[in-house]
């Protein structure tokens, strides 16, 4: 059976991660045209994708140039799967250092802000635009040792809900979804199938939803 995502151009930010490679493989198998983006060109080589681009996603000007290049070479995207992240924590509340917070904020929030702003027009104009991020259960039950991490994940969720509201206000057939995990390791295959499934449902039923992934 042909998947609804077949033929759609889907950009994966953070594509060289285990989760990114799983999502790319699932999307490619479903017939999507995958655009793999990461910070290191060599690490992108194993990713199943039609096109691969190295980009500093923490720099908005670089992401704008990426958007222009993707549109010129492939066309406007139909999906943005944001899998850029990382973990730093521990040491209780006093151990939540400024350096760790800046690292997490740059990787989790800044990259999301940059990519969604640069590609928002594409997603709004697509007949089936989709945005997805992966968040954490720590947003609901933050601990002192994970306060930095939970805070930036909460910020990423808030930003994604704002994008979802914009989709709805524009009456666009686009949707933004937050996948929530306790730990992503071991759930990569489920994430991949869930990403593919975003195009199997109408936008109104999945926009601004928070979906828990479990083994």
C-alpha positions as CSV (number, residue, x, y, z in Angstrom):
1,X,0.0,0.0,0.0
2,X,1.3,3.4,-1.0
3,X,2.0,5.6,2.1
4,X,0.7,9.1,2.2
5,X,4.2,10.5,2.6
6,X,5.3,9.1,-0.7
7,X,6.8,11.8,-2.9
8,X,6.9,14.3,0.0
9,X,10.1,16.2,0.6
10,X,11.0,15.7,4.3
11,X,14.0,17.4,5.9
12,X,15.5,15.7,9.0
13,X,17.5,18.0,11.2
14,X,20.0,16.0,13.2
15,X,19.9,13.2,10.7
16,X,23.2,11.5,11.6
17,X,21.9,10.5,15.0
18,X,20.6,7.0,15.6
19,X,17.0,8.4,15.7
20,X,17.7,10.5,12.6
21,X,19.0,7.5,10.6
22,X,16.0,5.4,11.7
23,X,13.5,8.1,10.7
24,X,15.4,8.5,7.3
25,X,15.2,4.8,6.6
26,X,11.5,4.6,7.5
27,X,10.7,7.6,5.4
28,X,12.7,6.5,2.4
29,X,11.1,3.0,2.6
30,X,7.7,4.8,2.5
31,X,8.6,6.6,-0.6
32,X,9.5,10.0,0.8
33,X,12.3,12.2,-0.6
34,X,14.5,12.6,2.5
35,X,16.8,15.6,3.0
36,X,19.4,14.8,5.7
37,X,20.9,17.7,7.5
38,X,23.6,17.6,10.2
39,X,26.7,19.4,11.4
40,X,29.2,16.9,9.9
41,X,29.1,15.9,6.3
42,X,31.0,12.6,6.9
43,X,28.5,11.4,9.5
44,X,25.7,12.0,7.1
45,X,27.0,9.6,4.5
46,X,25.3,6.4,5.9
47,X,21.9,8.2,6.1
48,X,19.3,7.0,3.7
49,X,18.5,10.2,1.8
50,X,18.1,11.8,-1.6
51,X,20.2,14.8,-0.5
52,X,22.6,15.5,2.4
53,X,23.7,18.9,3.6
54,X,26.1,20.0,6.4
55,X,24.9,23.1,8.2
56,X,25.4,24.9,11.4
57,X,21.7,24.9,12.5
58,X,22.6,27.1,15.4
59,X,23.2,30.0,13.0
60,X,20.1,31.5,11.4
61,X,21.9,32.9,8.4
62,X,23.3,29.5,7.6
63,X,19.9,27.9,7.9
64,X,18.4,30.5,5.6
65,X,21.0,29.7,3.0
66,X,20.2,26.0,3.5
67,X,16.5,26.7,2.9
68,X,17.3,28.6,-0.3
69,X,19.6,25.7,-1.5
70,X,17.0,23.0,-0.7
71,X,14.3,24.9,-2.5
72,X,16.5,25.5,-5.6
73,X,17.7,22.0,-5.8
74,X,14.7,19.9,-4.7
75,X,11.8,22.2,-4.1
76,X,9.9,23.4,-1.0
77,X,9.7,20.9,1.8
78,X,6.6,19.1,3.1
79,X,8.0,18.0,6.4
80,X,10.6,19.0,9.1
81,X,11.6,16.4,11.6
82,X,13.7,18.1,14.3
83,X,16.0,15.6,16.1
84,X,18.8,17.9,17.2
85,X,19.5,17.6,20.9
86,X,21.8,16.3,23.5
87,X,21.9,15.7,27.3
88,X,23.8,17.4,30.0
89,X,22.8,17.2,33.7
90,X,23.4,15.8,37.1
91,X,24.9,17.4,40.2
92,X,21.6,18.6,41.7
93,X,20.4,22.1,41.3
94,X,23.8,23.6,42.0
95,X,25.2,21.4,39.2
96,X,23.1,23.1,36.6
97,X,25.9,25.1,35.1
98,X,25.6,28.1,32.7
99,X,27.8,26.2,30.2
100,X,25.5,23.2,30.2
101,X,22.4,25.4,29.8
102,X,23.8,27.3,26.9
103,X,24.8,24.0,25.2
104,X,21.3,22.6,25.6
105,X,19.6,25.8,24.7
106,X,21.6,26.1,21.5
107,X,21.1,22.5,20.4
108,X,17.5,22.0,21.4
109,X,15.8,25.5,21.2
110,X,17.9,27.6,18.9
111,X,18.1,25.0,16.2
112,X,14.4,24.5,16.4
113,X,13.7,28.2,16.2
114,X,16.0,28.6,13.2
115,X,14.7,25.7,11.2
116,X,11.0,26.4,11.8
117,X,11.4,30.1,10.9
118,X,13.4,29.3,7.7
119,X,11.0,26.7,6.5
120,X,7.7,27.9,7.9
121,X,6.5,29.3,4.6
122,X,7.1,25.9,2.9
123,X,5.1,24.0,5.6
124,X,2.3,26.4,5.4
125,X,2.0,26.2,1.7
126,X,2.4,22.4,1.5
127,X,-0.8,20.4,1.0
128,X,0.5,18.2,3.8
129,X,3.1,20.1,5.9
130,X,4.3,18.4,9.0
131,X,6.6,19.4,11.9
132,X,7.7,17.0,14.6
133,X,10.1,17.2,17.5
134,X,11.0,14.8,20.3
135,X,10.6,15.9,23.9
136,X,10.9,14.3,27.3
137,X,8.8,13.2,30.2
138,X,11.1,15.3,32.3
139,X,9.0,18.3,31.2
140,X,6.2,16.9,33.3
141,X,8.3,15.7,36.2
142,X,11.5,17.9,36.3
143,X,14.2,17.0,38.8
144,X,16.9,19.3,40.3
145,X,19.6,17.4,38.4
146,X,17.8,17.7,35.1
147,X,16.5,21.2,35.5
148,X,18.5,22.6,32.6
149,X,17.4,19.8,30.3
150,X,13.7,19.9,31.3
151,X,13.7,23.7,31.0
152,X,14.9,23.8,27.4
153,X,12.7,20.9,26.4
154,X,9.7,22.8,27.8
155,X,10.8,25.8,25.8
156,X,11.0,23.6,22.6
157,X,7.5,22.3,23.3
158,X,6.1,25.9,23.8
159,X,7.7,27.0,20.5
160,X,6.3,24.0,18.7
161,X,2.8,24.7,20.1
162,X,3.2,28.3,18.8
163,X,4.0,26.9,15.3
164,X,0.9,24.6,15.6
165,X,-1.3,27.6,16.5
166,X,0.0,29.5,13.5
167,X,-0.9,26.5,11.2
168,X,-4.4,26.4,12.6
169,X,-4.8,30.2,12.4
170,X,-3.8,30.2,8.8
171,X,-6.2,27.3,8.1
172,X,-3.3,25.4,6.5
173,X,-3.3,21.7,6.1
174,X,-0.2,21.5,8.2
175,X,0.4,20.0,11.6
176,X,3.0,20.2,14.4
177,X,3.4,17.2,16.7
178,X,5.5,16.6,19.9
179,X,6.7,13.1,20.5
180,X,7.5,12.4,24.1
181,X,9.9,9.8,25.4
182,X,11.4,8.8,28.7
183,X,14.6,7.8,26.8
184,X,14.9,7.6,23.0
185,X,17.4,4.8,22.9
186,X,15.6,1.6,21.8
187,X,12.6,3.6,20.4
188,X,14.2,4.6,17.2
189,X,12.2,2.2,15.0
190,X,8.9,3.3,16.7
191,X,9.9,6.9,16.1
192,X,10.5,6.2,12.4
193,X,7.1,4.5,12.0
194,X,5.4,7.3,13.9
195,X,7.0,9.9,11.7
196,X,5.8,8.1,8.6
197,X,2.3,7.9,10.2
198,X,2.1,11.7,10.5
199,X,1.0,11.9,6.9
200,X,-1.6,9.1,7.4
201,X,-3.9,11.4,9.5
202,X,-5.5,14.7,8.6
203,X,-3.8,17.8,9.9
204,X,-6.6,18.8,12.3
205,X,-6.5,15.5,14.2
206,X,-2.8,15.6,14.9
207,X,-1.9,19.3,15.0
208,X,-0.8,20.6,18.4
209,X,-0.8,17.1,19.9
210,X,1.7,15.5,22.4
211,X,2.2,11.8,21.6
212,X,4.0,9.4,24.1
213,X,6.2,6.8,22.5
214,X,6.8,3.7,24.5
215,X,8.5,0.3,23.8
